[in-house]
Amino acid sequence: MKEKIKTTKSYKAQAIKATLAITLFLITYLLILFLVIILTLGCIALGAEIFGMYPLVITIPLGLGLASLGIMILIFQLKFIFSKRKIYGSQLLEITQEEEPQLFKLIQETVSELGTYTPKKVFLSAETNASVFYEPNFLSLFIPSKKNLILGIGLVNMVTKKELKGILAHEFGHFSQKNMQLDSYVYKINNIIYSTLFEHESYEEMVENWSRHSPYFKVFVKISTYINNGIKLVFARLYNIINISYLGLSREREFRADQIAVNLVGLEAYKKTLLRFPLVEYAFNSVLEFYTKNHFRQITSTNFYKDLNSVINIIKEENNYPTTNELPDISLAEHKKYNKSKLVIKNQWDSHPTTEERISRLEKTGSSPDYQSDILANSLFKDITKTQEHFSKILLPISENSKEWEEISNEQFAQEYKNELLIYNFPKVYNGYYDIKRAKYFDLDKNELPCPETSKENLFGKEKIDLIYTEIALLSDIEILTNIANKSIPLNSFDYNGKRFKSKNAGNLIIELTTELEHINELIRLNDFQIYNYFRSIENKQNRPKLLKIMYSDFFEFEQSMESKLELSKRLYESLLFIKEFISYQNMKDNFKKIKPEEDLFKLELNKLLDVDFFHPDITEETREKIKHYASTDLDYLGVSTYLFENLSILVTAINNFGNLLSAKHFSLKKRLLIYQEELLKVEEKQTKP
C-alpha cells in the first residue's frame, strides 16, 4: 500500500511548515523561560541585597515584593504543568474481540491488508462519525503512541460492510503517517498556550491574596501582570502560526487517508459513504431535535437508531433517491445542486477538506471497480439492537421519575415526523421553488395574460429553481466580498469562477455581481408575475371568487411590514433595560408609565399574530399559553416595594418570541396561498383529463 500511495509535494510542504512552526514555538518558549528564570533569580538576589544592605522594617516587604515579582512570572509560565484534561468520557463503550468477533475480524483484515498495526483499544460512541485518538503523555513526544479507534453507531447504522471497511482504512491510514507524532507536540503546545491565555482562576486568586499583605506587593503584582500580558500576546501570535500550519497538514493527511481507503475498497464504495454522510448527520440531528422540542410531553424512544432509519427512509422517498443495498445513494450533482456560489476561499482553520475537494482529488487517481451488493455493517454485531438501545439511553436521558415518561413506538415517531413535514413543507408541485425564496413584489392589478407556452412545468422547472439558488449565492458572495474589501476578512487573494483575484480587486467584482444580481432578481420577478397570471387565469376559468389577489395582497403587505414590527419589539425591549439598574421605586413606576403606550401597541400587534392557528418549532405549548395570557391581560409589574418578577418573565417571553411568531404567521400566509394555487391546479387537471 505504501508503494501505491505516493507522497505529494503539497503533503511534504505542509509537513515541513508544521515542523518549522513547532520548532519556532519551542525556541521562543525556551528563550522566554530562560529570561524569566534569569529575571526570577535577579529579583530574588536584588531583594535579598536590599534587605541585607538596609535591614529595616520598610525593606522587608520591599525585598519580598521584588523577589515575588520573578516568582509570580515563573509560576505563570509553568502553571500548564498542573493543567489536566480528559481525552474521552464515560459515554464511550469499549468493546473487545470476545464481545464482537465479526467486527474485530473486519478490523484485523483491514489492518493486514494495509500493513499497519491493530488499534490499542476499540470504542463505540453514539455519534455519526469515526476517529482515532491516543492519550498524549511526556513519552509520546519521543515514542509514537498506539492509537485507539472510535466507531459511531450512528454511522455504522448507515453503511455496508465494504463501506465500513473503507472508513476503517481511512482511519488506519492515519496510523501509517510518520508525522502523526507531531500531534503530541501540537497537543502539548496548545495545552501550554491555552493555560497561558485562559486558565487564570487559581493563579489570580493566589496573586490577589498575596497583594493584600502589603501595598508594595500590589505594585509588583501589577508589574508582573504587564509582563505576563506581553508573554500572552507572543503566545497568541504563535498559536495562529502553529495551528494554521498544522491544520494545513491535517487536510493533506485526510487526502492521503482517502487515497488509502480508495485503494482498498474502490472509489465507488468510498464515494457513496462520503456523499451519504451529510444526509445521515442531518437525519441524526432531526431525531434529536424532535425529542428535544417534545421534551415537555415526556416522550422517549427505546431505539433512537430505528427512528434515524425512519427519517432517512422518509427523506429518501421525498426526494426519490435511488438505493443500493437498502441505503440511499446521493450523487455529487445532488450534493452540490443548491450551492451555486462561484467564490472559493481556502479556510485555513478547517481541519478537513470539503466533500467536493476530497472527491475531486480521488477521481484523479483513476477508475474504480464495480460496487457489488453487500451486507449492512450492522449485521457484524452480535446484538446490534442491544448496543443501539444502550446509546439511545445516553442520547435521550429521562428524569429520575421515569414512570411519567412514555416510550413511543418507531411507527408513532415516523407518523409524527411525517405530519411535521406536512406542516412545515410546501406542496411538492412547486419542486422547492418557494422553499427559501424571497418575495418579489409586482402590481397585482396589472392585466396581463400568461404567455401561450406557460405551464406548471415551465414555471417551476429546474431552470427557474436554479435562479432562486443563484440569487442566494450572489447575495452571499457579495456579502463575503464586501468583508474582504473592507478587510474584515484578511486575505491576499481568492478564486471566483475559476479565476484568481487579489483582495484589492474585490470592489470591482462586487459591482459586476451586483449587476448580475439585479438581472437575476428581474428574471425571478417576471416568473413570479407569470405564476400569478397563470393561476389567475385558472381561477377565472373556474368562476371562483377572486381569492388569489387577496391572498397575494395579504402576503405582500405582511412581509413588507415585518421589519417595522420587529423594530417595535426591539424598542420595547430596550425601554425595559432599566429593570437591570438600581433605581428608586418612584422611578420604576414612572418608567412603566412611559412604556405603557409602546406596550399597548405591541399587544395589538401580538393579538394579530394569535388570531390564526399556526406552528413554529421553537414555540412550545407552555410558551404559547404564556404569550396568550400576556396578550389578553393587563399585568402589573410592580409590587408593594419591588418588581413582580413572574409577570416580568411573561413580558420578556412575549418579546423574545415575537420574531418567531412573525415568522410563523409569514409562513402561514405563504402556505395558505400555495395550497390554494395547488387546489386550482388539481381542479384544472381534473377538468382537462379526457
C-alpha positions in Angstrom: 0.0 0.0 0.0 2.9 2.4 0.9 4.3 1.8 -2.6 0.9 2.6 -4.2 0.4 5.9 -2.3 3.0 8.4 -3.3 3.6 11.3 -1.0 2.6 14.5 -2.8 4.6 17.8 -2.8 1.9 19.6 -1.0 1.9 17.0 1.7 5.6 17.3 2.2 5.4 21.1 2.2 2.7 21.2 4.9 4.7 18.7 7.0 7.8 20.9 6.8 5.7 24.0 7.6 4.2 22.3 10.7 7.6 21.1 11.9 9.1 24.6 11.5 6.2 26.2 13.3 6.6 23.7 16.3 10.4 24.4 16.3 9.7 28.1 16.3 7.5 27.8 19.4 9.9 25.6 21.2 12.8 28.0 20.6 10.6 31.0 21.6 9.2 29.3 24.7 12.7 28.1 25.9 14.1 31.6 25.3 11.2 33.2 27.3 11.6 30.6 30.1 15.3 31.3 30.2 14.7 35.0 30.5 12.0 34.5 33.2 14.4 32.3 35.2 17.2 35.0 34.9 14.6 37.6 36.0 13.4 35.5 38.9 17.0 34.8 40.2 17.8 38.5 39.7 14.7 39.7 41.6 15.4 37.3 44.4 19.1 38.4 44.6 18.2 42.1 44.4 15.5 41.7 47.1 18.0 39.9 49.4 20.6 42.6 48.6 18.2 45.4 49.5 17.3 43.8 52.8 20.9 42.9 53.6 22.1 46.4 53.0 19.3 48.2 54.7 17.7 45.8 57.3 14.7 48.0 58.1 11.0 47.2 58.6 10.3 49.0 55.4 12.8 47.0 53.3 11.3 43.6 54.4 8.1 43.9 52.3 10.1 45.7 49.5 12.6 42.9 49.3 9.9 40.2 49.5 7.8 42.0 46.9 10.7 42.3 44.5 11.6 38.6 44.9 7.9 37.7 44.4 7.9 39.6 41.0 10.1 37.0 39.3 8.5 34.1 41.1 5.0 35.1 40.0 6.1 35.4 36.4 7.8 32.0 36.6 4.7 30.3 38.1 2.6 31.9 35.3 5.0 30.3 32.8 4.9 26.9 34.4 1.3 26.6 35.6 0.4 24.5 32.5 2.2 21.6 34.2 -0.7 21.4 36.7 -3.4 21.6 34.0 -5.3 18.3 33.3 -7.7 17.4 30.6 -9.8 14.3 29.9 -9.3 12.8 26.4 -12.5 10.8 26.4 -15.5 10.4 28.6 -17.8 7.8 30.1 -20.1 8.0 27.0 -17.8 5.8 25.1 -18.3 2.0 25.3 -15.1 -0.1 25.0 -15.6 -3.4 23.2 -13.4 -6.5 22.9 -12.8 -9.2 20.3 -14.7 -11.7 22.5 -17.8 -9.4 22.5 -17.8 -8.5 18.8 -15.7 -11.2 16.9 -17.1 -10.3 13.4 -16.3 -6.6 13.8 -12.8 -7.4 15.0 -12.3 -9.8 12.2 -13.0 -7.0 9.7 -10.7 -4.7 11.7 -7.9 -7.3 11.6 -8.5 -8.0 7.9 -8.2 -4.2 7.1 -5.1 -3.9 9.3 -3.4 -6.8 7.5 -4.2 -5.5 4.0 -2.8 -2.1 4.9 0.3 -3.4 6.7 -0.3 -1.3 9.7 -0.9 -2.2 13.4 -4.1 -3.1 15.3 -5.6 -0.3 17.4 -4.8 -0.4 21.1 -8.5 -0.2 22.1 -11.8 0.0 20.2 -14.7 2.1 21.4 -18.2 2.7 20.3 -20.0 6.1 20.5 -23.5 7.3 19.9 -22.4 9.7 17.1 -22.3 9.6 13.3 -18.5 9.6 12.8 -15.3 7.6 13.2 -12.0 8.8 14.6 -8.7 7.7 16.1 -7.1 9.2 19.2 -4.5 8.5 21.8 -3.6 9.8 25.2 -0.6 12.1 24.9 2.0 12.0 27.7 5.6 13.0 28.0 6.9 9.8 26.4 4.6 10.4 23.3 6.8 13.4 22.4 9.6 10.9 21.6 7.9 7.5 21.1 4.8 7.1 18.9 1.8 6.1 20.9 -0.6 3.3 19.8 -3.9 4.8 18.6 -7.4 3.9 19.8 -10.4 3.6 17.4 -13.8 5.2 17.9 -16.8 4.0 15.7 -20.0 5.9 15.9 -23.1 3.7 15.9 -25.0 6.4 14.0 -22.5 5.9 11.2 -22.3 2.1 11.4 -26.1 2.2 11.1 -25.9 3.7 7.6 -23.1 1.8 5.8 -22.4 -1.6 4.3 -19.6 -3.9 5.4 -17.4 -2.7 2.5 -18.1 0.9 3.2 -17.3 0.4 6.8 -14.0 -1.3 5.7 -13.3 1.9 3.7 -13.9 4.0 6.8 -11.6 1.8 8.8 -9.0 2.0 6.1 -9.2 5.8 6.2 -8.7 5.9 10.0 -5.9 3.3 9.9 -4.4 5.2 7.1 -3.5 7.9 9.7 -1.6 5.2 11.7 1.0 4.9 8.9 1.7 8.6 8.5 5.0 9.1 10.3 4.4 12.8 11.1 1.5 11.8 13.4 4.0 12.2 16.2 3.7 16.0 15.6 0.2 15.7 17.1 1.8 15.1 20.5 3.8 18.3 20.2 0.9 20.3 18.9 -1.4 18.9 21.7 1.2 19.8 24.4 1.9 23.2 22.9 -1.8 24.0 22.7 -2.1 23.0 26.3 0.7 25.4 27.2 -0.9 28.2 25.2 -4.4 27.6 26.4 -3.2 27.5 30.0 -1.2 30.7 29.5 -4.1 32.6 27.8 -7.2 31.4 29.6 -6.6 29.3 32.8 -6.0 32.1 35.3 -8.6 31.5 38.1 -6.3 29.8 40.7 -3.3 31.9 39.7 -5.2 35.2 40.0 -6.6 34.1 43.4 -3.1 33.4 44.6 -1.6 36.8 43.5 -4.7 38.6 44.8 -4.2 37.0 48.3 -0.5 37.9 48.1 -1.2 41.5 47.1 -3.4 42.1 50.2 -0.4 41.7 52.6 1.3 44.9 51.6 0.9 48.0 49.3 4.4 47.1 47.9 3.2 43.7 46.9 0.3 45.3 44.9 2.8 47.3 42.9 4.9 44.2 42.0 1.7 42.2 41.2 0.8 45.0 38.7 4.2 44.9 37.1 4.0 41.1 36.8 0.6 41.4 35.1 2.0 43.8 32.5 4.9 41.3 31.7 2.5 38.3 31.7 0.2 40.2 29.2 3.2 40.7 26.9 4.0 37.0 27.0 0.3 36.2 26.3 0.5 38.4 23.1 3.5 36.4 21.9 1.8 33.1 22.6 -1.4 34.2 20.8 0.6 35.0 17.7 2.4 31.7 17.9 -0.9 29.9 18.3 -2.0 31.1 14.9 1.3 30.2 13.2 1.4 26.7 14.7 -2.3 25.8 14.2 -2.7 27.2 10.7 0.3 25.2 9.5 -0.8 22.1 11.5 -4.4 22.2 10.1 -2.9 22.6 6.6 -1.1 19.3 7.3 -4.3 17.8 8.7 -6.1 18.4 5.4 -3.3 16.8 3.5 -3.5 13.8 5.8 -7.2 13.5 5.1 -6.5 13.4 1.3 -3.8 10.7 1.9 -6.0 8.6 4.2 -8.8 8.9 1.5 -6.4 7.5 -1.1 -5.5 4.6 1.1 -9.2 3.8 1.6 -10.0 4.0 -2.1 -7.1 1.7 -3.0 -8.5 -0.8 -0.6 -12.3 -0.7 -1.3 -12.6 1.2 -4.6 -13.7 4.8 -5.4 -17.4 3.9 -5.9 -17.9 2.4 -2.4 -16.0 5.2 -0.7 -17.8 8.0 -2.7 -21.1 6.6 -1.6 -20.0 6.9 2.1 -18.7 10.5 1.7 -21.8 11.7 -0.1 -24.3 9.9 2.2 -22.6 11.2 5.4 -24.3 14.8 5.3 -27.7 13.1 5.0 -27.0 10.8 7.9 -25.8 13.7 10.0 -28.9 15.8 9.1 -31.2 12.9 10.0 -29.4 12.2 13.3 -29.9 15.9 14.3 -33.5 15.8 13.2 -34.3 12.9 15.5 -32.5 14.7 18.4 -34.4 17.9 17.6 -37.7 16.0 17.6 -37.3 14.7 21.1 -35.8 17.9 22.4 -38.7 20.1 21.3 -41.2 17.4 22.5 -39.4 17.1 25.9 -42.4 18.7 27.7 -44.6 15.7 26.5 -42.1 13.4 28.4 -41.8 11.0 25.5 -38.7 9.0 24.6 -37.6 6.1 22.4 -36.1 2.7 23.3 -34.2 2.7 20.0 -33.1 6.1 18.7 -31.4 4.4 15.6 -34.6 2.9 14.3 -36.1 6.4 14.3 -32.9 7.6 12.5 -33.6 4.9 9.8 -37.2 6.1 9.5 -36.1 9.7 8.9 -33.6 8.6 6.2 -36.2 6.5 4.5 -38.7 9.4 4.6 -36.2 11.8 3.1 -35.2 9.1 0.5 -38.9 8.8 -0.6 -39.5 12.5 -0.6 -36.5 13.1 -2.9 -36.8 9.8 -4.9 -33.2 8.9 -4.1 -32.0 5.6 -5.7 -30.8 2.9 -3.4 -28.0 0.3 -3.2 -28.0 -2.3 -0.5 -31.2 -0.7 1.0 -29.3 2.6 1.5 -29.9 5.9 -0.3 -27.4 7.0 -3.0 -26.6 10.7 -3.1 -24.9 11.8 -6.3 -22.3 14.5 -6.4 -24.7 16.6 -8.5 -27.4 16.2 -5.9 -24.9 17.1 -3.2 -24.0 20.4 -5.0 -27.3 21.3 -6.6 -28.2 24.0 -4.1 -24.7 25.6 -4.0 -24.4 28.0 -6.9 -21.6 30.0 -5.4 -18.5 30.6 -7.6 -16.4 32.1 -4.8 -13.7 29.9 -3.4 -11.9 30.9 -0.2 -9.5 28.4 1.4 -10.4 28.3 5.1 -7.0 27.8 6.8 -8.8 26.9 10.0 -10.6 23.8 8.6 -9.1 20.5 9.7 -10.9 18.6 6.9 -11.2 19.5 3.2 -14.8 19.7 1.8 -16.5 16.6 0.3 -16.2 18.2 -3.2 -12.4 18.7 -2.7 -12.0 15.1 -1.5 -13.9 13.5 -4.3 -12.2 15.8 -6.9 -8.8 14.6 -5.8 -9.9 11.0 -5.6 -11.3 11.0 -9.1 -7.9 11.9 -10.5 -6.4 8.7 -9.1 -8.1 6.5 -11.7 -11.0 4.2 -12.3 -13.0 2.3 -9.7 -14.0 -1.4 -9.6 -17.7 -2.1 -9.7 -19.5 -1.9 -6.4 -21.4 -5.2 -5.9 -24.2 -6.0 -3.5 -23.2 -6.1 0.1 -24.5 -6.8 3.7 -25.2 -4.0 6.1 -22.4 -3.2 8.7 -25.0 -3.7 11.5 -25.0 -7.4 10.8 -21.4 -7.7 12.0 -22.6 -7.1 15.6 -23.7 -9.9 17.9 -26.7 -7.9 19.1 -26.9 -4.5 17.4 -30.3 -3.8 19.0 -28.9 -4.1 22.5 -26.0 -1.7 21.5 -28.4 0.7 19.9 -30.6 0.7 23.0 -27.6 1.4 25.2 -26.7 4.5 23.3 -30.3 5.6 23.0 -30.4 6.0 26.8 -27.3 8.3 26.5 -28.8 10.4 23.7 -32.3 10.6 25.2 -31.8 10.7 29.0 -35.0 10.8 31.1 -35.6 12.2 34.5 -35.4 10.1 37.7 -39.2 9.7 37.8 -39.2 7.5 34.7 -42.8 6.3 35.3 -44.1 9.6 34.0 -42.3 9.1 30.7 -43.8 7.4 27.7 -41.8 5.3 25.3 -43.3 5.9 21.8 -43.0 3.2 19.1 -41.0 3.7 16.0 -44.2 3.7 14.0 -45.6 6.5 16.1 -42.4 8.5 15.7 -42.4 8.1 11.9 -46.0 9.2 11.7 -45.5 12.3 13.8 -42.3 13.2 11.9 -44.2 12.9 8.6 -47.0 15.0 10.0 -44.5 17.7 10.9 -43.1 17.6 7.4 -46.6 18.2 6.1 -46.9 21.2 8.3 -43.6 22.8 7.6 -43.2 21.8 3.9 -44.8 23.3 0.9 -46.7 21.2 -1.7 -44.4 19.1 -3.9 -45.9 20.5 -7.1 -43.6 23.6 -6.8 -40.4 21.5 -6.8 -38.9 23.5 -3.9 -39.3 26.8 -5.8 -40.8 28.6 -2.7 -38.7 26.8 0.0 -36.2 29.6 0.7 -37.4 32.2 -1.8 -37.6 35.9 -1.1 -40.8 37.7 -2.2 -40.7 39.7 -5.4 -43.4 42.5 -5.4 -45.4 43.4 -8.5 -48.6 45.2 -9.4 -51.5 42.9 -8.6 -53.9 45.0 -10.7 -51.8 44.9 -13.9 -53.8 42.9 -16.5 -51.6 40.6 -18.5 -52.3 37.1 -19.7 -49.7 34.3 -19.3 -47.5 33.5 -22.3 -49.0 30.8 -24.5 -46.1 28.4 -23.6 -46.6 29.0 -19.9 -47.1 25.7 -18.0 -46.6 24.4 -14.5 -43.5 22.5 -15.6 -42.1 25.7 -17.1 -42.8 28.0 -14.2 -41.4 25.6 -11.6 -38.8 23.8 -13.7 -35.1 23.3 -12.9 -34.1 26.5 -14.8 -36.4 28.7 -12.6 -35.3 26.9 -9.4 -31.7 27.5 -10.3 -32.5 31.2 -10.5 -33.5 31.2 -6.8 -30.3 29.5 -5.7 -28.2 31.7 -7.9 -29.7 34.7 -6.3 -28.9 33.3 -2.8 -25.3 32.5 -3.9 -24.8 36.0 -5.3 -26.1 37.7 -2.1 -23.8 35.5 0.0 -20.8 36.1 -2.4 -21.4 39.9 -2.4 -21.5 39.9 1.5 -18.3 38.0 1.8 -16.5 40.1 -0.9 -17.6 43.2 0.9 -15.9 41.9 4.1 -12.8 41.1 2.0 -12.9 44.7 0.5 -13.1 46.4 3.9 -10.5 43.9 5.3 -12.9 42.3 7.9 -11.7 39.1 6.3 -7.9 39.3 6.0 -7.0 37.7 2.6 -4.3 38.3 0.0 -6.3 36.6 -2.8 -9.3 34.5 -3.6 -10.8 32.5 -6.5 -14.0 33.4 -8.3 -15.4 31.3 -11.2 -12.0 29.6 -11.6 -10.0 32.8 -11.8 -7.6 34.2 -9.2 -8.3 37.7 -7.8 -6.3 39.9 -5.5 -8.2 41.2 -2.5 -7.8 44.8 -3.6 -9.9 43.9 -6.7 -12.9 42.7 -4.6 -14.7 46.1 -5.1 -14.7 45.8 -8.9 -16.1 42.2 -8.6 -18.8 43.4 -6.3 -20.0 45.9 -8.9 -20.1 43.1 -11.5 -22.0 40.7 -9.2 -24.5 43.4 -8.1 -25.4 44.0 -11.8 -25.8 40.2 -12.3 -27.9 40.0 -9.1 -30.3 42.8 -10.4 -30.7 40.8 -13.6 -31.5 37.6 -11.8 -33.9 39.4 -9.5 -35.8 40.8 -12.5 -36.0 37.3 -14.1 -37.4 35.9 -10.9 -39.9 38.8 -10.6 -41.1 38.2 -14.2 -41.5 34.5 -13.5 -43.5 35.3 -10.3 -45.7 37.6 -12.2 -46.3 34.9 -14.8 -47.1 32.4 -12.0 -49.7 34.9 -10.6 -51.3 35.4 -14.1 -51.2 31.7 -14.7 -53.2 30.9 -11.6 -55.4 34.0 -12.0 -56.4 32.7 -15.4 -57.2 29.3 -14.0 -59.2 30.9 -11.2 -61.2 32.9 -13.8 -61.8 29.8 -15.8 -63.2 28.0 -12.8 -65.5 31.0 -12.0 -64.2 31.3 -8.4 -64.3 34.3 -6.1 -61.1 36.5 -6.6 -59.3 35.0 -3.6 -55.9 34.8 -5.3 -55.4 38.5 -5.4 -56.5 38.8 -1.7 -54.0 36.2 -0.6 -51.1 37.7 -2.6 -52.0 41.2 -1.2 -52.1 39.9 2.4 -48.8 38.1 2.0 -47.1 41.1 0.4 -48.5 43.5 2.9 -47.4 41.3 5.9 -43.9 40.7 4.6 -43.3 44.4 3.9 -44.4 45.3 7.5 -42.3 42.6 9.2 -39.2 44.9 9.7 -41.2 47.7 11.4 -43.0 45.2 13.6 -39.6 43.7 14.7 -38.4 47.3 15.4 -41.4 47.8 17.7 -40.4 44.7 19.9 -36.8 45.9 19.9 -37.8 49.4 21.2 -39.9 47.8 23.9 -37.1 45.5 25.0 -34.6 48.5 25.1 -37.1 50.6 27.1 -37.2 47.8 29.7 -33.4 47.8 30.4 -33.9 50.0 33.4 -35.0 46.8 35.4 -31.3 45.8 35.5 -30.4 49.0 37.3 -30.7 50.1 40.9 -33.3 52.9 40.9 -35.9 54.2 43.3 -39.4 52.8 43.5 -40.9 56.0 42.1 -38.6 55.8 39.1 -39.7 52.3 38.5 -43.4 53.5 38.4 -42.5 56.4 36.1 -40.7 54.1 33.7 -43.5 51.6 33.4 -45.9 54.5 32.8 -43.7 55.8 30.0 -43.6 52.4 28.2 -47.3 51.8 28.5 -48.2 53.3 25.1 -45.5 51.2 23.4 -46.6 48.1 25.2 -50.2 48.6 24.2 -49.1 48.9 20.5 -47.0 45.8 21.0 -50.0 43.9 22.4 -52.1 45.0 19.5 -49.6 43.5 17.0 -49.3 40.4 19.2 -53.0 39.7 19.1 -53.0 40.0 15.3 -50.5 37.2 15.3 -52.5 35.0 17.6 -55.7 35.2 15.6 -54.9 32.1 13.5 -53.7 28.6 14.2 -50.2 28.1 13.1 -47.0 26.4 14.2 -43.4 27.3 15.0 -40.8 24.6 16.0 -39.3 26.9 18.7 -42.6 27.8 20.4 -43.7 25.2 22.9 -47.2 24.8 24.2 -46.2 26.3 27.5 -44.7 29.4 25.8 -47.8 29.7 23.7 -50.0 29.8 26.7 -47.8 32.4 28.4 -48.0 34.7 25.3 -51.8 34.3 25.1 -52.1 35.2 28.8 -49.9 38.3 28.4 -51.8 39.5 25.3 -55.2 39.2 26.9 -54.3 40.6 30.4 -53.1 43.8 31.9 -50.2 42.7 34.0 -48.8 44.6 37.0 -45.0 44.6 37.1 -44.6 46.3 40.5 -45.5 45.0 43.9 -45.5 46.9 47.2 -41.8 47.7 47.1 -40.2 45.9 44.2 -40.7 44.1 40.8 -43.2 41.3 40.2 -40.6 39.1 38.5 -43.1 36.4 37.4 -45.1 38.9 35.4 -41.9 40.5 34.0 -40.8 37.0 32.9 -44.1 36.6 30.9 -43.5 40.0 29.3 -39.9 39.1 28.3 -41.1 35.7 27.0 -43.6 37.5 24.7 -40.9 39.9 23.4 -38.3 37.2 22.9 -40.8 35.1 20.9 -42.3 37.9 18.9 -39.9 37.3 16.0 -40.8 33.6 16.0 -44.5 34.5 15.9 -43.9 36.8 13.0 -42.1 34.0 11.1 -44.9 31.6 11.8 -47.6 34.0 10.6 -45.5 34.8 7.5 -45.2 31.0 6.8 -48.9 30.6 7.4 -49.9 33.2 4.9 -47.4 31.9 2.3 -48.6 28.3 2.7 -52.3 29.3 2.5 -51.5 31.0 -0.8 -49.6 28.0 -2.2 -52.2 25.4 -1.1 -54.9 27.5 -2.8 -52.8 27.5 -6.0 -52.3 23.8 -5.7 -56.1 23.3 -5.3 -56.7 25.4 -8.5 -54.2 23.1 -10.3 -55.9 19.9 -9.2 -59.3 21.1 -10.4 -57.8 22.2 -13.7 -56.0 18.9 -14.3 -59.2 17.0 -13.4 -61.2 19.1 -15.8 -58.7 18.7 -18.7 -58.4 14.9 -18.4 -60.1 13.1 -21.3 
